């Protein structure tokens, strides 16, 4: 059975909710992001573009952290 984007998002949210972050690494030059959690879970957000945003991390309440081109990071509340 193929998962929809929303189902995958909900599963990831369930896995991460309440987890303690113990380390965050931003890897240049393209701003890959690696987040380490206390239970051993590691989430990696890797760059998949050098023209557009590589990745976006959102809390669902209007905050977004965006990896822009050339390894820049943008933060915004929408």
N, CA, C and O atoms as a MOPAC input file, in Angstrom:
PM7 MOZYME 1SCF
protein

 N      0.84900 1    -1.18700 1     0.00000 1
 C      0.00000 1     0.00000 1     0.00000 1
 C      0.88900 1     1.24200 1     0.00000 1
 O      1.79800 1     1.37000 1     0.82000 1
 N      0.62000 1     2.12900 1    -0.90600 1
 C      1.40300 1     3.36200 1    -1.01700 1
 C      0.89900 1     4.39100 1    -0.00900 1
 O     -0.30400 1     4.62300 1     0.11500 1
 N      1.83600 1     5.00000 1     0.70300 1
 C      1.48700 1     6.02200 1     1.69200 1
 C      1.35900 1     7.37700 1     1.01000 1
 O      2.11500 1     7.70400 1     0.09500 1
 N      0.40400 1     8.14500 1     1.46600 1
 C      0.27800 1     9.50100 1     0.96700 1
 C      1.24500 1    10.39300 1     1.74300 1
 O      1.76700 1     9.99600 1     2.78500 1
 N      1.47400 1    11.58600 1     1.23200 1
 C      2.36000 1    12.55000 1     1.89300 1
 C      1.85600 1    12.84600 1     3.30800 1
 O      2.65200 1    12.90600 1     4.24400 1
 N      0.56700 1    13.02700 1     3.47000 1
 C      0.00000 1    13.34700 1     4.78600 1
 C      0.18900 1    12.18900 1     5.76600 1
 O      0.50200 1    12.41300 1     6.93500 1
 N      0.00300 1    10.96700 1     5.30200 1
 C      0.21300 1     9.80800 1     6.17500 1
 C      1.66900 1     9.71000 1     6.62300 1
 O      1.94600 1     9.43200 1     7.78900 1
 N      2.59200 1     9.93700 1     5.69800 1
 C      4.01700 1     9.89600 1     6.02800 1
 C      4.36800 1    11.01700 1     7.00600 1
 O      5.14300 1    10.81100 1     7.94000 1
 N      3.80000 1    12.19700 1     6.79100 1
 C      4.04100 1    13.33500 1     7.68600 1
 C      3.53100 1    13.02100 1     9.09000 1
 O      4.22500 1    13.29200 1    10.07000 1
 N      2.34200 1    12.46000 1     9.20200 1
 C      1.76800 1    12.12100 1    10.50500 1
 C      2.59000 1    11.05700 1    11.22600 1
 O      2.75300 1    11.12100 1    12.44400 1
 N      3.10900 1    10.07700 1    10.48400 1
 C      3.93800 1     9.04100 1    11.08400 1
 C      5.23400 1     9.64400 1    11.62800 1
 O      5.65700 1     9.31800 1    12.73700 1
 N      5.86200 1    10.52300 1    10.84500 1
 C      7.08700 1    11.19600 1    11.29000 1
 C      6.81100 1    12.06700 1    12.50500 1
 O      7.59300 1    12.06700 1    13.45500 1
 N      5.72200 1    12.80200 1    12.48700 1
 C      5.34800 1    13.64900 1    13.61800 1
 C      5.17300 1    12.81200 1    14.88000 1
 O      5.63500 1    13.19600 1    15.95500 1
 N      4.51100 1    11.67700 1    14.74900 1
 C      4.29800 1    10.77500 1    15.88800 1
 C      5.63400 1    10.26400 1    16.44700 1
 O      5.80100 1    10.15900 1    17.66200 1
 N      6.57900 1     9.94800 1    15.56100 1
 C      7.89800 1     9.47800 1    15.99300 1
 C      8.68800 1    10.55200 1    16.73500 1
 O      9.41800 1    10.24900 1    17.67900 1
 N      8.54300 1    11.80900 1    16.30900 1
 C      9.37600 1    12.88900 1    16.84200 1
 C      8.76000 1    13.63600 1    18.02100 1
 O      9.48000 1    14.27100 1    18.79100 1
 N      7.45200 1    13.56800 1    18.16800 1
 C      6.77700 1    14.31500 1    19.22600 1
 C      7.32100 1    13.95500 1    20.60500 1
 O      7.33800 1    12.78400 1    20.98300 1
 N      7.75900 1    14.94500 1    21.34400 1
 C      8.25900 1    14.74700 1    22.69600 1
 C      9.68800 1    14.24900 1    22.78200 1
 O     10.20900 1    14.06200 1    23.88200 1
 N     10.33500 1    14.02900 1    21.64500 1
 C     11.71500 1    13.55800 1    21.65100 1
 C     12.65800 1    14.68800 1    22.04900 1
 O     12.46900 1    15.83800 1    21.65100 1
 N     13.67100 1    14.35000 1    22.83500 1
 C     14.68000 1    15.32800 1    23.23700 1
 C     15.77400 1    15.39400 1    22.17100 1
 O     16.35900 1    14.37700 1    21.79900 1
 N     16.03800 1    16.60200 1    21.69100 1
 C     17.12500 1    16.81400 1    20.73500 1
 C     18.41100 1    16.97000 1    21.52900 1
 O     18.48800 1    17.79000 1    22.44400 1
 N     19.42700 1    16.17600 1    21.17400 1
 C     20.69400 1    16.26400 1    21.90000 1
 C     21.80100 1    16.91200 1    21.07300 1
 O     22.79700 1    17.37800 1    21.62700 1
 N     21.63300 1    16.94100 1    19.75600 1
 C     22.66500 1    17.55300 1    18.91700 1
 C     22.07100 1    17.92500 1    17.56700 1
 O     21.24900 1    17.19400 1    17.01300 1
 N     22.49500 1    19.06900 1    17.04500 1
 C     22.10900 1    19.51100 1    15.70000 1
 C     23.37300 1    19.89300 1    14.96500 1
 O     24.18200 1    20.67000 1    15.47300 1
 N     23.55100 1    19.34800 1    13.76300 1
 C     24.70700 1    19.67700 1    12.94100 1
 C     24.23600 1    20.24500 1    11.61500 1
 O     23.34100 1    19.69700 1    10.97200 1
 N     24.84300 1    21.34100 1    11.21900 1
 C     24.59700 1    21.94300 1     9.91400 1
 C     25.87500 1    21.74900 1     9.10600 1
 O     26.93100 1    22.26100 1     9.47600 1
 N     25.77900 1    21.02000 1     8.01900 1
 C     26.96400 1    20.62600 1     7.27000 1
 C     27.10100 1    21.48000 1     6.01200 1
 O     26.27800 1    21.38800 1     5.10100 1
 N     28.15200 1    22.31700 1     5.96300 1
 C     28.38100 1    23.14100 1     4.78000 1
 C     28.92700 1    22.29000 1     3.63700 1
 O     29.36200 1    21.17000 1     3.90100 1
 N     28.93200 1    22.73000 1     2.42900 1
 C     28.55300 1    24.07500 1     1.99800 1
 C     27.08200 1    24.20300 1     1.62300 1
 O     26.61700 1    25.30500 1     1.33400 1
 N     26.33500 1    23.08700 1     1.62200 1
 C     24.95200 1    23.14900 1     1.13000 1
 C     23.90600 1    23.11500 1     2.23300 1
 O     22.71400 1    23.02700 1     1.93900 1
 N     24.31800 1    23.18300 1     3.49100 1
 C     23.41200 1    23.23400 1     4.64100 1
 C     22.58600 1    21.97500 1     4.83400 1
 O     21.39200 1    22.05100 1     5.12400 1
 N     23.22000 1    20.81000 1     4.67300 1
 C     22.55000 1    19.58500 1     5.10600 1
 C     22.35800 1    19.69300 1     6.60900 1
 O     23.23100 1    20.21100 1     7.30600 1
 N     21.23500 1    19.21500 1     7.11900 1
 C     20.91800 1    19.32600 1     8.53800 1
 C     20.77400 1    17.92300 1     9.12100 1
 O     20.06000 1    17.08600 1     8.56900 1
 N     21.46200 1    17.66900 1    10.24900 1
 C     21.37600 1    16.38300 1    10.92900 1
 C     20.96000 1    16.65400 1    12.37000 1
 O     21.62500 1    17.40100 1    13.08800 1
 N     19.85000 1    16.03900 1    12.78800 1
 C     19.32200 1    16.22200 1    14.13800 1
 C     19.37600 1    14.87700 1    14.85100 1
 O     18.81900 1    13.88900 1    14.37200 1
 N     20.05600 1    14.84400 1    16.00600 1
 C     20.20400 1    13.63400 1    16.81400 1
 C     19.26800 1    13.72300 1    18.01400 1
 O     19.23600 1    14.73800 1    18.71000 1
 N     18.50900 1    12.66000 1    18.25400 1
 C     17.57300 1    12.60100 1    19.37000 1
 C     18.10900 1    11.66300 1    20.45300 1
 O     18.92600 1    10.78300 1    20.18000 1
 N     17.63600 1    11.86500 1    21.67800 1
 C     18.13100 1    11.12500 1    22.84300 1
 C     17.92300 1     9.61300 1    22.72300 1
 O     18.70700 1     8.83900 1    23.27200 1
 N     16.88200 1     9.18700 1    22.01400 1
 C     16.60800 1     7.75100 1    21.90000 1
 C     17.40700 1     7.07300 1    20.79200 1
 O     17.19800 1     5.89400 1    20.50700 1
 N     18.32800 1     7.81800 1    20.16300 1
 C     19.16100 1     7.26000 1    19.10500 1
 C     18.64800 1     7.53000 1    17.70200 1
 O     19.34800 1     7.25100 1    16.72900 1
 N     17.45100 1     8.06100 1    17.57800 1
 C     16.89800 1     8.40600 1    16.27100 1
 C     17.68100 1     9.57000 1    15.68100 1
 O     18.01100 1    10.52200 1    16.38900 1
 N     17.97800 1     9.49800 1    14.39000 1
 C     18.68200 1    10.57000 1    13.68400 1
 C     17.84700 1    10.95900 1    12.47200 1
 O     17.44300 1    10.10600 1    11.68200 1
 N     17.59000 1    12.26800 1    12.33200 1
 C     16.86400 1    12.77000 1    11.16900 1
 C     17.82900 1    13.60300 1    10.34000 1
 O     18.44000 1    14.55000 1    10.83600 1
 N     17.95500 1    13.23400 1     9.06500 1
 C     18.83700 1    13.96000 1     8.16100 1
 C     18.00500 1    14.64600 1     7.07800 1
 O     17.19200 1    14.01300 1     6.40500 1
 N     18.22300 1    15.94400 1     6.92700 1
 C     17.60900 1    16.70600 1     5.84300 1
 C     18.74200 1    17.06900 1     4.91100 1
 O     19.62900 1    17.84100 1     5.27400 1
 N     18.71600 1    16.51800 1     3.71600 1
 C     19.82600 1    16.72800 1     2.80500 1
 C     19.40300 1    17.58000 1     1.62000 1
 O     18.24200 1    17.60600 1     1.21100 1
 N     20.38000 1    18.26100 1     1.09900 1
 C     20.16100 1    19.15100 1    -0.02600 1
 C     19.86800 1    18.34600 1    -1.28400 1
 O     20.59700 1    17.41100 1    -1.61500 1
 N     18.79800 1    18.71100 1    -1.98400 1
 C     18.49400 1    18.04600 1    -3.24600 1
 C     18.38400 1    19.03400 1    -4.40000 1
 O     17.86200 1    18.71300 1    -5.46800 1
 N     18.88900 1    20.24900 1    -4.15900 1
 C     18.85600 1    21.26200 1    -5.21800 1
 C     19.91100 1    22.32200 1    -4.94700 1
 O     20.17700 1    22.65600 1    -3.79300 1
 N     20.50500 1    22.84600 1    -5.99300 1
 C     21.40200 1    23.98600 1    -5.82200 1
 C     20.84200 1    25.23100 1    -6.50300 1
 O     21.52800 1    26.24300 1    -6.65100 1
 N     19.57300 1    25.13100 1    -6.91600 1
 C     18.90600 1    26.26600 1    -7.55700 1
 C     17.77000 1    26.79700 1    -6.68600 1
 O     17.59500 1    28.00900 1    -6.56000 1
 N     16.99600 1    25.88700 1    -6.08400 1
 C     15.84600 1    26.25800 1    -5.25900 1
 C     16.11700 1    25.88000 1    -3.80500 1
 O     17.22200 1    25.45000 1    -3.47300 1
 N     15.12400 1    26.03700 1    -2.94300 1
 C     15.27400 1    25.62800 1    -1.55300 1
 C     15.60500 1    24.14200 1    -1.50400 1
 O     14.97600 1    23.33500 1    -2.18800 1
 N     16.59900 1    23.78700 1    -0.68700 1
 C     17.00000 1    22.38300 1    -0.57300 1
 C     16.02400 1    21.61000 1     0.29800 1
 O     15.66000 1    20.47800 1    -0.02200 1
 N     15.60400 1    22.21700 1     1.39200 1
 C     14.64900 1    21.59300 1     2.29500 1
 C     13.96500 1    22.67300 1     3.10800 1
 O     14.47300 1    23.78800 1     3.23000 1
 N     12.81300 1    22.33900 1     3.66200 1
 C     12.05700 1    23.23300 1     4.54600 1
 C     11.60300 1    22.42400 1     5.74800 1
 O     11.07600 1    21.32100 1     5.60100 1
 N     11.81000 1    22.97600 1     6.94000 1
 C     11.37100 1    22.34700 1     8.17900 1
 C     10.32900 1    23.27400 1     8.78700 1
 O     10.60300 1    24.45200 1     9.01800 1
 N      9.12600 1    22.74700 1     9.04900 1
 C      8.02000 1    23.56300 1     9.53700 1
 C      7.41800 1    22.94100 1    10.78200 1
 O      7.37500 1    21.71700 1    10.91200 1
 N      6.94700 1    23.79000 1    11.70900 1
 C      6.29900 1    23.26900 1    12.90600 1
 C      4.78300 1    23.14000 1    12.73500 1
 O      4.09800 1    22.68000 1    13.64900 1
 N      4.26100 1    23.53500 1    11.59100 1
 C      2.82600 1    23.44800 1    11.35200 1
 C      2.02700 1    24.58200 1    11.95700 1
 O      0.81100 1    24.65500 1    11.78000 1
 N      2.71100 1    25.47900 1    12.67900 1
 C      2.05200 1    26.62300 1    13.30900 1
 C      2.56400 1    27.95200 1    12.76700 1
 O      2.41500 1    28.99000 1    13.41100 1
 N      3.16500 1    27.91800 1    11.58900 1
 C      3.60900 1    29.15700 1    10.95700 1
 C      5.09600 1    29.40100 1    10.98300 1
 O      5.56700 1    30.32600 1    10.32100 1
 N      5.87700 1    28.59500 1    11.73500 1
 C      7.32500 1    28.77200 1    11.74000 1
 C      7.94000 1    27.87000 1    10.69100 1
 O      7.58600 1    26.69500 1    10.59600 1
 N      8.86500 1    28.41100 1     9.89400 1
 C      9.57000 1    27.62400 1     8.89600 1
 C     11.05700 1    27.93300 1     8.94600 1
 O     11.45500 1    29.08800 1     9.10300 1
 N     11.87600 1    26.89800 1     8.81200 1
 C     13.31600 1    27.02800 1     8.64600 1
 C     13.61500 1    26.48400 1     7.26200 1
 O     13.30200 1    25.33300 1     6.95900 1
 N     14.22300 1    27.31300 1     6.41900 1
 C     14.37900 1    26.98000 1     5.00800 1
 C     15.85400 1    27.02300 1     4.63000 1
 O     16.55700 1    27.98200 1     4.94700 1
 N     16.31400 1    25.97900 1     3.95100 1
 C     17.65600 1    25.98100 1     3.38800 1
 C     17.55200 1    26.55900 1     1.98400 1
 O     17.02100 1    25.92800 1     1.07100 1
 N     18.06700 1    27.76000 1     1.83500 1
 C     18.00400 1    28.44500 1     0.54500 1
 C     19.20800 1    28.04800 1    -0.30400 1
 O     20.02600 1    27.23300 1     0.12100 1
 N     19.31700 1    28.60800 1    -1.47300 1
 C     20.43200 1    28.30900 1    -2.35300 1
 C     21.74500 1    28.77200 1    -1.73000 1
 O     21.75300 1    29.66400 1    -0.88100 1
 N     22.83100 1    28.17800 1    -2.14200 1
 C     24.19300 1    28.52500 1    -1.70200 1
 C     24.38400 1    28.29800 1    -0.20400 1
 O     25.25000 1    28.92700 1     0.40300 1
 N     23.59500 1    27.41400 1     0.40400 1
 C     23.78900 1    27.07100 1     1.79600 1
 C     23.25800 1    28.06600 1     2.80900 1
 O     23.52700 1    27.91900 1     4.00100 1
 N     22.51200 1    29.07500 1     2.37800 1
 C     21.93700 1    30.03900 1     3.31100 1
 C     20.75600 1    29.40800 1     4.05900 1
 O     20.08000 1    28.51500 1     3.54900 1
 N     20.52600 1    29.90200 1     5.29000 1
 C     19.34700 1    29.49000 1     6.03700 1
 C     18.44500 1    30.68400 1     6.25700 1
 O     18.90900 1    31.77400 1     6.59000 1
 N     17.16000 1    30.47700 1     6.06900 1
 C     16.17300 1    31.52400 1     6.29500 1
 C     15.17700 1    31.03500 1     7.32900 1
 O     14.76600 1    29.87500 1     7.30100 1
 N     14.79400 1    31.90000 1     8.22800 1
 C     13.79700 1    31.57100 1     9.24000 1
 C     12.67800 1    32.57600 1     9.10700 1
 O     12.92500 1    33.76800 1     8.92300 1
 N     11.43300 1    32.09600 1     9.20000 1
 C     10.32200 1    33.03600 1     9.08800 1
 C      9.11900 1    32.51000 1     9.85100 1
 O      8.94400 1    31.30200 1    10.01300 1
 N      8.30800 1    33.42200 1    10.30900 1
 C      6.99000 1    33.10400 1    10.86700 1
 C      5.96700 1    33.58100 1     9.87700 1
 O      5.94400 1    34.75700 1     9.51500 1
 N      5.11300 1    32.67400 1     9.43100 1
 C      4.11200 1    33.05800 1     8.43100 1
 C      2.73400 1    33.05000 1     9.03600 1
 O      1.75700 1    33.34600 1     8.34900 1

